[in-house]
Amino acid sequence: MQEIYNTAMQVAQNYFNKMAQSHAFYAGLAGIVAIPAWIKSEKLSVEHAILIMILIGVLTLDWITGRTLAQKSPVEKKTSHKGHNSVVKYGAILTLCALAVGLDFVFKTKSYVFAFITCALIWTNFYSFLGNVAALGWGKWFPLWLFNLIKDEMETKIEKYFPKGDHNEKIK
């Protein structure tokens, strides 16, 4: 049980560090400002479900591209416990959104906490997805300006999966 707790805490710490690096908190603030009147609702609505579905879609894209990148990498293949970490991470992300709904209810903040947390999580995972796409060499299908936003993430992923600099040869 202690091992599960330690793993969960390590995954959470790494994730929050990534959120700070990707400026996800700005995305959360932008979500509060840009989201229409439903954010002032004190009840769950279809819009809440749509935002969660967007998050699940982005998580899925990130997982697919991350898995593809790991398969193309010459780095020793990940063991099954890495897959368990992903399940823990995705479970924690969705639980955090559910907790945000609860915080909105307790603090009477309508849907502001939920919108902030969910938009920040969407951006963080979209940021990771774009890093995977760039490291895979699939950037020709995406606008170039997006990759300027994620240059550090792209470099981190290339370094992680292709540590000896053989990125271009292995990606083909």
N, C-alpha and C positions, 0 to 999 in steps of 0.2 A: 504494500500500500504506500509506503514511504517513497518507493521508486516511482510510482505513478504520480504522486504529488510533486516530486522533484522534477520529473519530466515535464509535467504540466506547467510548473513555474518557469522552467527554462524556456519552453516554447513561448509562453506568454511574454517573458522578458525580451526574447529575440524579436517577437512580433511588434511589441511596443517600440523597440529601437528602430525597427524598419519603418513603422508609422512616422516616427519623428524624422527619419531620413527622407522619406517621400513627401513630407509636408502634408500628410493626410489630414491633420487638424484644420488646415486651411480649407481643404475640400469639405470637411464637416461644417465649417462656418459658411462656406458658399452654399451648401445644401440647405442650411437654415434660411438664408437670404433668398435663394432662388426658388424654393419649393412654394407652390401656391397655397391657397387658403386652408387646405386640408391639414396643414401642420398645426393649425389652431384648434383642431378637433380634440376633444377629450376622450373620444372613443376610437377603437380600432376601426379602420376602414379598408376599402379595397386598395387604396393608395399605399397603405402599410404593407399589404401583401405584395403589391407590385415592386416596391422598393426591396423587399426581401428576395423576390424572384430575380431581380437584377443582380443582387449580391450573389445569389446561388449561381446564376449564369456566369458571372465574372470568376467566381471560385472554380467553376468547372473549366473554363477556358485556361485559367492559371494552372490547374492540375494537369490538363491534357498537354499543354506546351511544356510544363516542367518535366513531366514524365518523358516526353519525346526528347527533350534536351538531355535528360539523364541517360537515356538509351543510346544517344549518339556520342556521349562523353567517353573518353578513354579512361576516366577515373573509375576505379573499382566500383562495380555495381552496388547500389545501396541494398542493405539487408532489409528484412521484413519490418524491423522495428522503426525504420524511417517512414514506412507507410503508416504505421500506427501513430507516429507523431503527426502526420497529416490529418488523420482522422481526429485526433485530439485537438489539433489547431482549428479545423473546420467546425468541430462541435463547440469549441470555446467561442468562436466568432458568432455562431448563431445563438448561443446562450447569452452572449453579451448583448445582442440585439433584443432578446427577450427581456433581459434585465433592464435594458434602457426603457422599455415599455413600462415596466414596473416602477422605475424611478420617476418617469413622467406622471404616473398615477399618484405615487406617494407625495411628490413635491408639487403636484398640480401645475406642471409645466407644459400642459397640453401634449404636443408630440415633439417638442424641441430636442430633448435629449435623444430620443429615438432617431430623429432625422440627423442630428450631429454624428452620433456613433455610427449609424448605418452608412452615411455618405463617406465618412472617413475610412471605414472598412472597405467600401467599394473602391475608393481611390487606391488604397494600399494594394489591394489584390490586382487591380487593373495595371498599376505600376509594375508589379511583379510579372504579370502577363506580358506587358510590352518588353520588359527586360528579357524574358524567355524568347519572344518573337525575334528580337534583335540578335540575340546570341545564336539563334537557329539560322540566321541569315534570311529570314522571311520579311525583312523590312521593306522590300519593294512593293508590298501590298498595303502599306500604311503610309500616311503622310509623314514626311521627313521631320517636321517640327515636333512631332510627338517624341521622337528619339532624342531630340535635344533636351527634353524634359527629364528623360530617364538615363542619361549617359552614365551616371555613377552606378545605377542598377545593372545596366548592360555590361559594364566593365567588371563588376563584381561577379556576375553570372559566368562570363567568359573565363575569368580567373578561377572560379570554383570548379567548373566542368572541364576546362581545357588548360590546366596549370602549366603545361610545358610550351604553350604558345602555338600548338598545332591546331588551332581553331578552324582555319579555312580549309584544311585538308580533310578534317573529320566530319565537317558539317555537310558536305556534299552527298 
